[in-house]
């Protein structure tokens, strides 16, 4: 079992800052503890056709299962 608090908040913040600056995943191991952080990914944008397809599928599901 790994020890709690193997990394300080300052260290974790530093690793996150590096991941964002370099646009890369940072992985640090200390004993049995692994800290891994990646830069945030932008959510995929749906175009209007994809969105309307999803809306149609949801509507059909609700009708099929009697959900209002």
mmCIF file as gemmi writes it, N, C-alpha and C atoms, coordinates in Angstrom:
data_model
loop_
_atom_site.group_PDB
_atom_site.id
_atom_site.type_symbol
_atom_site.label_atom_id
_atom_site.label_alt_id
_atom_site.label_comp_id
_atom_site.label_asym_id
_atom_site.label_entity_id
_atom_site.label_seq_id
_atom_site.pdbx_PDB_ins_code
_atom_site.Cartn_x
_atom_site.Cartn_y
_atom_site.Cartn_z
_atom_site.occupancy
_atom_site.B_iso_or_equiv
_atom_site.pdbx_formal_charge
_atom_site.auth_seq_id
_atom_site.auth_asym_id
_atom_site.pdbx_PDB_model_num
ATOM 1 N N . UNK Axp A 1 ? 0.846 -1.173 0 1 0 ? 1 A 1
ATOM 2 C CA . UNK Axp A 1 ? 0 0 0 1 0 ? 1 A 1
ATOM 3 C C . UNK Axp A 1 ? 0.893 1.238 0 1 0 ? 1 A 1
ATOM 4 N N . UNK Axp A 2 ? 0.538 2.226 -0.825 1 0 ? 2 A 1
ATOM 5 C CA . UNK Axp A 2 ? 1.368 3.427 -0.9 1 0 ? 2 A 1
ATOM 6 C C . UNK Axp A 2 ? 1.014 4.409 0.213 1 0 ? 2 A 1
ATOM 7 N N . UNK Axp A 3 ? 1.98 5.247 0.539 1 0 ? 3 A 1
ATOM 8 C CA . UNK Axp A 3 ? 1.759 6.245 1.577 1 0 ? 3 A 1
ATOM 9 C C . UNK Axp A 3 ? 0.949 7.407 1.007 1 0 ? 3 A 1
ATOM 10 N N . UNK Axp A 4 ? 0.041 7.913 1.791 1 0 ? 4 A 1
ATOM 11 C CA . UNK Axp A 4 ? -0.728 9.081 1.388 1 0 ? 4 A 1
ATOM 12 C C . UNK Axp A 4 ? 0.174 10.303 1.413 1 0 ? 4 A 1
ATOM 13 N N . UNK Axp A 5 ? -0.038 11.205 0.498 1 0 ? 5 A 1
ATOM 14 C CA . UNK Axp A 5 ? 0.724 12.44 0.492 1 0 ? 5 A 1
ATOM 15 C C . UNK Axp A 5 ? 2.147 12.288 0.003 1 0 ? 5 A 1
ATOM 16 N N . UNK Axp A 6 ? 2.381 11.387 -0.93 1 0 ? 6 A 1
ATOM 17 C CA . UNK Axp A 6 ? 3.729 11.186 -1.451 1 0 ? 6 A 1
ATOM 18 C C . UNK Axp A 6 ? 4.216 12.408 -2.235 1 0 ? 6 A 1
ATOM 19 N N . UNK Axp A 7 ? 3.291 13.192 -2.748 1 0 ? 7 A 1
ATOM 20 C CA . UNK Axp A 7 ? 3.625 14.421 -3.473 1 0 ? 7 A 1
ATOM 21 C C . UNK Axp A 7 ? 2.933 15.59 -2.795 1 0 ? 7 A 1
ATOM 22 N N . UNK Axp A 8 ? 3.619 16.705 -2.712 1 0 ? 8 A 1
ATOM 23 C CA . UNK Axp A 8 ? 3.009 17.896 -2.116 1 0 ? 8 A 1
ATOM 24 C C . UNK Axp A 8 ? 2.116 18.57 -3.15 1 0 ? 8 A 1
ATOM 25 N N . UNK Axp A 9 ? 1.238 19.423 -2.674 1 0 ? 9 A 1
ATOM 26 C CA . UNK Axp A 9 ? 0.377 20.187 -3.585 1 0 ? 9 A 1
ATOM 27 C C . UNK Axp A 9 ? 1.22 21.057 -4.508 1 0 ? 9 A 1
ATOM 28 N N . UNK Axp A 10 ? 2.292 21.61 -3.984 1 0 ? 10 A 1
ATOM 29 C CA . UNK Axp A 10 ? 3.179 22.449 -4.79 1 0 ? 10 A 1
ATOM 30 C C . UNK Axp A 10 ? 3.799 21.639 -5.925 1 0 ? 10 A 1
ATOM 31 N N . UNK Axp A 11 ? 4.239 20.423 -5.617 1 0 ? 11 A 1
ATOM 32 C CA . UNK Axp A 11 ? 4.824 19.569 -6.66 1 0 ? 11 A 1
ATOM 33 C C . UNK Axp A 11 ? 3.78 19.21 -7.718 1 0 ? 11 A 1
ATOM 34 N N . UNK Axp A 12 ? 2.591 18.846 -7.278 1 0 ? 12 A 1
ATOM 35 C CA . UNK Axp A 12 ? 1.542 18.474 -8.23 1 0 ? 12 A 1
ATOM 36 C C . UNK Axp A 12 ? 1.17 19.656 -9.117 1 0 ? 12 A 1
ATOM 37 N N . UNK Axp A 13 ? 1.116 20.847 -8.538 1 0 ? 13 A 1
ATOM 38 C CA . UNK Axp A 13 ? 0.82 22.051 -9.322 1 0 ? 13 A 1
ATOM 39 C C . UNK Axp A 13 ? 1.918 22.281 -10.348 1 0 ? 13 A 1
ATOM 40 N N . UNK Axp A 14 ? 3.177 22.103 -9.941 1 0 ? 14 A 1
ATOM 41 C CA . UNK Axp A 14 ? 4.302 22.266 -10.857 1 0 ? 14 A 1
ATOM 42 C C . UNK Axp A 14 ? 4.204 21.266 -12.014 1 0 ? 14 A 1
ATOM 43 N N . UNK Axp A 15 ? 3.898 19.999 -11.706 1 0 ? 15 A 1
ATOM 44 C CA . UNK Axp A 15 ? 3.768 18.984 -12.753 1 0 ? 15 A 1
ATOM 45 C C . UNK Axp A 15 ? 2.644 19.352 -13.718 1 0 ? 15 A 1
ATOM 46 N N . UNK Axp A 16 ? 1.533 19.848 -13.186 1 0 ? 16 A 1
ATOM 47 C CA . UNK Axp A 16 ? 0.41 20.251 -14.039 1 0 ? 16 A 1
ATOM 48 C C . UNK Axp A 16 ? 0.799 21.428 -14.928 1 0 ? 16 A 1
ATOM 49 N N . UNK Axp A 17 ? 1.524 22.393 -14.371 1 0 ? 17 A 1
ATOM 50 C CA . UNK Axp A 17 ? 1.975 23.541 -15.162 1 0 ? 17 A 1
ATOM 51 C C . UNK Axp A 17 ? 2.891 23.108 -16.304 1 0 ? 17 A 1
ATOM 52 N N . UNK Axp A 18 ? 3.772 22.156 -16.029 1 0 ? 18 A 1
ATOM 53 C CA . UNK Axp A 18 ? 4.669 21.639 -17.066 1 0 ? 18 A 1
ATOM 54 C C . UNK Axp A 18 ? 3.866 20.92 -18.146 1 0 ? 18 A 1
ATOM 55 N N . UNK Axp A 19 ? 2.89 20.104 -17.736 1 0 ? 19 A 1
ATOM 56 C CA . UNK Axp A 19 ? 2.061 19.378 -18.706 1 0 ? 19 A 1
ATOM 57 C C . UNK Axp A 19 ? 1.341 20.343 -19.634 1 0 ? 19 A 1
ATOM 58 N N . UNK Axp A 20 ? 0.82 21.428 -19.078 1 0 ? 20 A 1
ATOM 59 C CA . UNK Axp A 20 ? 0.122 22.428 -19.893 1 0 ? 20 A 1
ATOM 60 C C . UNK Axp A 20 ? 1.097 23.153 -20.804 1 0 ? 20 A 1
ATOM 61 N N . UNK Axp A 21 ? 2.245 23.575 -20.265 1 0 ? 21 A 1
ATOM 62 C CA . UNK Axp A 21 ? 3.224 24.334 -21.05 1 0 ? 21 A 1
ATOM 63 C C . UNK Axp A 21 ? 3.793 23.515 -22.205 1 0 ? 21 A 1
ATOM 64 N N . UNK Axp A 22 ? 4.03 22.238 -21.976 1 0 ? 22 A 1
ATOM 65 C CA . UNK Axp A 22 ? 4.631 21.37 -22.992 1 0 ? 22 A 1
ATOM 66 C C . UNK Axp A 22 ? 3.596 20.582 -23.796 1 0 ? 22 A 1
ATOM 67 N N . UNK Axp A 23 ? 2.316 20.716 -23.412 1 0 ? 23 A 1
ATOM 68 C CA . UNK Axp A 23 ? 1.224 19.98 -24.053 1 0 ? 23 A 1
ATOM 69 C C . UNK Axp A 23 ? 1.556 18.483 -24.097 1 0 ? 23 A 1
ATOM 70 N N . UNK Axp A 24 ? 1.947 17.95 -22.953 1 0 ? 24 A 1
ATOM 71 C CA . UNK Axp A 24 ? 2.36 16.55 -22.861 1 0 ? 24 A 1
ATOM 72 C C . UNK Axp A 24 ? 1.905 15.977 -21.524 1 0 ? 24 A 1
ATOM 73 N N . UNK Axp A 25 ? 1.86 14.66 -21.457 1 0 ? 25 A 1
ATOM 74 C CA . UNK Axp A 25 ? 1.548 13.984 -20.202 1 0 ? 25 A 1
ATOM 75 C C . UNK Axp A 25 ? 2.811 13.904 -19.36 1 0 ? 25 A 1
ATOM 76 N N . UNK Axp A 26 ? 2.68 14.237 -18.093 1 0 ? 26 A 1
ATOM 77 C CA . UNK Axp A 26 ? 3.799 14.149 -17.151 1 0 ? 26 A 1
ATOM 78 C C . UNK Axp A 26 ? 3.49 13.016 -16.185 1 0 ? 26 A 1
ATOM 79 N N . UNK Axp A 27 ? 4.452 12.101 -16.02 1 0 ? 27 A 1
ATOM 80 C CA . UNK Axp A 27 ? 4.296 10.994 -15.082 1 0 ? 27 A 1
ATOM 81 C C . UNK Axp A 27 ? 5.509 10.968 -14.169 1 0 ? 27 A 1
ATOM 82 N N . UNK Axp A 28 ? 5.255 10.973 -12.869 1 0 ? 28 A 1
ATOM 83 C CA . UNK Axp A 28 ? 6.327 10.969 -11.883 1 0 ? 28 A 1
ATOM 84 C C . UNK Axp A 28 ? 6.055 9.826 -10.914 1 0 ? 28 A 1
ATOM 85 N N . UNK Axp A 29 ? 7.084 9.059 -10.614 1 0 ? 29 A 1
ATOM 86 C CA . UNK Axp A 29 ? 6.969 7.95 -9.668 1 0 ? 29 A 1
ATOM 87 C C . UNK Axp A 29 ? 7.84 8.24 -8.451 1 0 ? 29 A 1
ATOM 88 N N . UNK Axp A 30 ? 7.277 7.975 -7.307 1 0 ? 30 A 1
ATOM 89 C CA . UNK Axp A 30 ? 8.028 8.087 -6.063 1 0 ? 30 A 1
ATOM 90 C C . UNK Axp A 30 ? 7.645 6.874 -5.233 1 0 ? 30 A 1
ATOM 91 N N . UNK Axp A 31 ? 8.567 5.929 -5.134 1 0 ? 31 A 1
ATOM 92 C CA . UNK Axp A 31 ? 8.246 4.683 -4.457 1 0 ? 31 A 1
ATOM 93 C C . UNK Axp A 31 ? 7.183 3.946 -5.255 1 0 ? 31 A 1
ATOM 94 N N . UNK Axp A 32 ? 6.103 3.578 -4.607 1 0 ? 32 A 1
ATOM 95 C CA . UNK Axp A 32 ? 5.003 2.884 -5.269 1 0 ? 32 A 1
ATOM 96 C C . UNK Axp A 32 ? 3.931 3.838 -5.771 1 0 ? 32 A 1
ATOM 97 N N . UNK Axp A 33 ? 4.096 5.129 -5.52 1 0 ? 33 A 1
ATOM 98 C CA . UNK Axp A 33 ? 3.097 6.109 -5.908 1 0 ? 33 A 1
ATOM 99 C C . UNK Axp A 33 ? 3.423 6.684 -7.275 1 0 ? 33 A 1
ATOM 100 N N . UNK Axp A 34 ? 2.404 6.762 -8.125 1 0 ? 34 A 1
ATOM 101 C CA . UNK Axp A 34 ? 2.553 7.344 -9.458 1 0 ? 34 A 1
ATOM 102 C C . UNK Axp A 34 ? 1.606 8.531 -9.556 1 0 ? 34 A 1
ATOM 103 N N . UNK Axp A 35 ? 2.12 9.649 -10.023 1 0 ? 35 A 1
ATOM 104 C CA . UNK Axp A 35 ? 1.299 10.832 -10.274 1 0 ? 35 A 1
ATOM 105 C C . UNK Axp A 35 ? 1.39 11.101 -11.765 1 0 ? 35 A 1
ATOM 106 N N . UNK Axp A 36 ? 0.239 11.136 -12.433 1 0 ? 36 A 1
ATOM 107 C CA . UNK Axp A 36 ? 0.196 11.357 -13.877 1 0 ? 36 A 1
ATOM 108 C C . UNK Axp A 36 ? -0.814 12.463 -14.161 1 0 ? 36 A 1
ATOM 109 N N . UNK Axp A 37 ? -0.398 13.433 -14.98 1 0 ? 37 A 1
ATOM 110 C CA . UNK Axp A 37 ? -1.284 14.536 -15.325 1 0 ? 37 A 1
ATOM 111 C C . UNK Axp A 37 ? -1.095 14.858 -16.799 1 0 ? 37 A 1
ATOM 112 N N . UNK Axp A 38 ? -2.22 15.163 -17.46 1 0 ? 38 A 1
ATOM 113 C CA . UNK Axp A 38 ? -2.209 15.537 -18.876 1 0 ? 38 A 1
ATOM 114 C C . UNK Axp A 38 ? -2.894 16.881 -19.031 1 0 ? 38 A 1
ATOM 115 N N . UNK Axp A 39 ? -2.527 17.627 -20.077 1 0 ? 39 A 1
ATOM 116 C CA . UNK Axp A 39 ? -3.216 18.892 -20.311 1 0 ? 39 A 1
ATOM 117 C C . UNK Axp A 39 ? -4.679 18.627 -20.673 1 0 ? 39 A 1
ATOM 118 N N . UNK Axp A 40 ? -5.535 19.55 -20.331 1 0 ? 40 A 1
ATOM 119 C CA . UNK Axp A 40 ? -6.963 19.399 -20.634 1 0 ? 40 A 1
ATOM 120 C C . UNK Axp A 40 ? -7.17 19.348 -22.143 1 0 ? 40 A 1
ATOM 121 N N . UNK Axp A 41 ? -8.081 18.501 -22.548 1 0 ? 41 A 1
ATOM 122 C CA . UNK Axp A 41 ? -8.429 18.39 -23.966 1 0 ? 41 A 1
ATOM 123 C C . UNK Axp A 41 ? -9.712 19.169 -24.21 1 0 ? 41 A 1
ATOM 124 N N . UNK Axp A 42 ? -9.757 19.881 -25.315 1 0 ? 42 A 1
ATOM 125 C CA . UNK Axp A 42 ? -10.979 20.585 -25.665 1 0 ? 42 A 1
ATOM 126 C C . UNK Axp A 42 ? -12.032 19.56 -26.066 1 0 ? 42 A 1
ATOM 127 N N . UNK Axp A 43 ? -13.26 19.822 -25.665 1 0 ? 43 A 1
ATOM 128 C CA . UNK Axp A 43 ? -14.353 18.918 -26.011 1 0 ? 43 A 1
ATOM 129 C C . UNK Axp A 43 ? -14.585 18.961 -27.523 1 0 ? 43 A 1
ATOM 130 N N . UNK Axp A 44 ? -14.88 17.804 -28.079 1 0 ? 44 A 1
ATOM 131 C CA . UNK Axp A 44 ? -15.151 17.737 -29.512 1 0 ? 44 A 1
ATOM 132 C C . UNK Axp A 44 ? -16.422 18.514 -29.821 1 0 ? 44 A 1
ATOM 133 N N . UNK Axp A 45 ? -16.38 19.276 -30.866 1 0 ? 45 A 1
ATOM 134 C CA . UNK Axp A 45 ? -17.533 20.059 -31.278 1 0 ? 45 A 1
ATOM 135 C C . UNK Axp A 45 ? -18.36 19.257 -32.274 1 0 ? 45 A 1
ATOM 136 N N . UNK Axp A 46 ? -19.651 19.175 -32.035 1 0 ? 46 A 1
ATOM 137 C CA . UNK Axp A 46 ? -20.55 18.492 -32.955 1 0 ? 46 A 1
ATOM 138 C C . UNK Axp A 46 ? -21.058 19.491 -33.975 1 0 ? 46 A 1
ATOM 139 N N . UNK Axp A 47 ? -21.124 19.056 -35.219 1 0 ? 47 A 1
ATOM 140 C CA . UNK Axp A 47 ? -21.754 19.953 -36.186 1 0 ? 47 A 1
ATOM 141 C C . UNK Axp A 47 ? -23.265 19.789 -36.066 1 0 ? 47 A 1
ATOM 142 N N . UNK Axp A 48 ? -24.019 20.648 -36.703 1 0 ? 48 A 1
ATOM 143 C CA . UNK Axp A 48 ? -25.471 20.653 -36.523 1 0 ? 48 A 1
ATOM 144 C C . UNK Axp A 48 ? -26.113 19.352 -36.983 1 0 ? 48 A 1
ATOM 145 N N . UNK Axp A 49 ? -25.588 18.729 -38.05 1 0 ? 49 A 1
ATOM 146 C CA . UNK Axp A 49 ? -26.149 17.465 -38.522 1 0 ? 49 A 1
ATOM 147 C C . UNK Axp A 49 ? -25.978 16.372 -37.482 1 0 ? 49 A 1
ATOM 148 N N . UNK Axp A 50 ? -24.793 16.276 -36.869 1 0 ? 50 A 1
ATOM 149 C CA . UNK Axp A 50 ? -24.559 15.264 -35.844 1 0 ? 50 A 1
ATOM 150 C C . UNK Axp A 50 ? -25.459 15.505 -34.644 1 0 ? 50 A 1
ATOM 151 N N . UNK Axp A 51 ? -25.62 16.767 -34.274 1 0 ? 51 A 1
ATOM 152 C CA . UNK Axp A 51 ? -26.45 17.092 -33.123 1 0 ? 51 A 1
ATOM 153 C C . UNK Axp A 51 ? -27.905 16.715 -33.384 1 0 ? 51 A 1
ATOM 154 N N . UNK Axp A 52 ? -28.401 16.992 -34.584 1 0 ? 52 A 1
ATOM 155 C CA . UNK Axp A 52 ? -29.787 16.649 -34.874 1 0 ? 52 A 1
ATOM 156 C C . UNK Axp A 52 ? -29.964 15.134 -34.953 1 0 ? 52 A 1
ATOM 157 N N . UNK Axp A 53 ? -28.943 14.398 -35.425 1 0 ? 53 A 1
ATOM 158 C CA . UNK Axp A 53 ? -29 12.937 -35.427 1 0 ? 53 A 1
ATOM 159 C C . UNK Axp A 53 ? -29.136 12.415 -34.001 1 0 ? 53 A 1
ATOM 160 N N . UNK Axp A 54 ? -28.364 12.979 -33.102 1 0 ? 54 A 1
ATOM 161 C CA . UNK Axp A 54 ? -28.427 12.562 -31.694 1 0 ? 54 A 1
ATOM 162 C C . UNK Axp A 54 ? -29.802 12.876 -31.112 1 0 ? 54 A 1
ATOM 163 N N . UNK Axp A 55 ? -30.326 14.065 -31.427 1 0 ? 55 A 1
ATOM 164 C CA . UNK Axp A 55 ? -31.651 14.436 -30.936 1 0 ? 55 A 1
ATOM 165 C C . UNK Axp A 55 ? -32.711 13.457 -31.433 1 0 ? 55 A 1
ATOM 166 N N . UNK Axp A 56 ? -32.61 13.041 -32.71 1 0 ? 56 A 1
ATOM 167 C CA . UNK Axp A 56 ? -33.562 12.077 -33.258 1 0 ? 56 A 1
ATOM 168 C C . UNK Axp A 56 ? -33.437 10.724 -32.557 1 0 ? 56 A 1
ATOM 169 N N . UNK Axp A 57 ? -32.218 10.291 -32.3 1 0 ? 57 A 1
ATOM 170 C CA . UNK Axp A 57 ? -32.015 9.01 -31.626 1 0 ? 57 A 1
ATOM 171 C C . UNK Axp A 57 ? -32.57 9.043 -30.203 1 0 ? 57 A 1
ATOM 172 N N . UNK Axp A 58 ? -32.355 10.14 -29.513 1 0 ? 58 A 1
ATOM 173 C CA . UNK Axp A 58 ? -32.878 10.272 -28.149 1 0 ? 58 A 1
ATOM 174 C C . UNK Axp A 58 ? -34.394 10.271 -28.163 1 0 ? 58 A 1
ATOM 175 N N . UNK Axp A 59 ? -35.007 10.99 -29.104 1 0 ? 59 A 1
ATOM 176 C CA . UNK Axp A 59 ? -36.462 11.03 -29.212 1 0 ? 59 A 1
ATOM 177 C C . UNK Axp A 59 ? -37.011 9.646 -29.494 1 0 ? 59 A 1
ATOM 178 N N . UNK Axp A 60 ? -36.373 8.903 -30.407 1 0 ? 60 A 1
ATOM 179 C CA . UNK Axp A 60 ? -36.838 7.545 -30.722 1 0 ? 60 A 1
ATOM 180 C C . UNK Axp A 60 ? -36.708 6.632 -29.504 1 0 ? 60 A 1
ATOM 181 N N . UNK Axp A 61 ? -35.618 6.77 -28.76 1 0 ? 61 A 1
ATOM 182 C CA . UNK Axp A 61 ? -35.428 5.967 -27.546 1 0 ? 61 A 1
ATOM 183 C C . UNK Axp A 61 ? -36.521 6.254 -26.532 1 0 ? 61 A 1
ATOM 184 N N . UNK Axp A 62 ? -36.831 7.541 -26.346 1 0 ? 62 A 1
ATOM 185 C CA . UNK Axp A 62 ? -37.862 7.913 -25.378 1 0 ? 62 A 1
ATOM 186 C C . UNK Axp A 62 ? -39.233 7.349 -25.78 1 0 ? 62 A 1
ATOM 187 N N . UNK Axp A 63 ? -39.559 7.401 -27.07 1 0 ? 63 A 1
ATOM 188 C CA . UNK Axp A 63 ? -40.818 6.858 -27.542 1 0 ? 63 A 1
ATOM 189 C C . UNK Axp A 63 ? -40.853 5.349 -27.306 1 0 ? 63 A 1
ATOM 190 N N . UNK Axp A 64 ? -39.773 4.667 -27.671 1 0 ? 64 A 1
ATOM 191 C CA . UNK Axp A 64 ? -39.702 3.209 -27.542 1 0 ? 64 A 1
ATOM 192 C C . UNK Axp A 64 ? -39.868 2.753 -26.094 1 0 ? 64 A 1
ATOM 193 N N . UNK Axp A 65 ? -39.307 3.539 -25.161 1 0 ? 65 A 1
ATOM 194 C CA . UNK Axp A 65 ? -39.312 3.143 -23.754 1 0 ? 65 A 1
ATOM 195 C C . UNK Axp A 65 ? -40.364 3.881 -22.924 1 0 ? 65 A 1
ATOM 196 N N . UNK Axp A 66 ? -41.238 4.627 -23.583 1 0 ? 66 A 1
ATOM 197 C CA . UNK Axp A 66 ? -42.326 5.298 -22.885 1 0 ? 66 A 1
ATOM 198 C C . UNK Axp A 66 ? -41.876 6.396 -21.934 1 0 ? 66 A 1
ATOM 199 N N . UNK Axp A 67 ? -40.808 7.067 -22.292 1 0 ? 67 A 1
ATOM 200 C CA . UNK Axp A 67 ? -40.297 8.161 -21.465 1 0 ? 67 A 1
ATOM 201 C C . UNK Axp A 67 ? -40.785 9.485 -22.065 1 0 ? 67 A 1
ATOM 202 N N . UNK Axp A 68 ? -41.288 10.367 -21.201 1 0 ? 68 A 1
ATOM 203 C CA . UNK Axp A 68 ? -41.762 11.651 -21.736 1 0 ? 68 A 1
ATOM 204 C C . UNK Axp A 68 ? -40.746 12.749 -21.58 1 0 ? 68 A 1
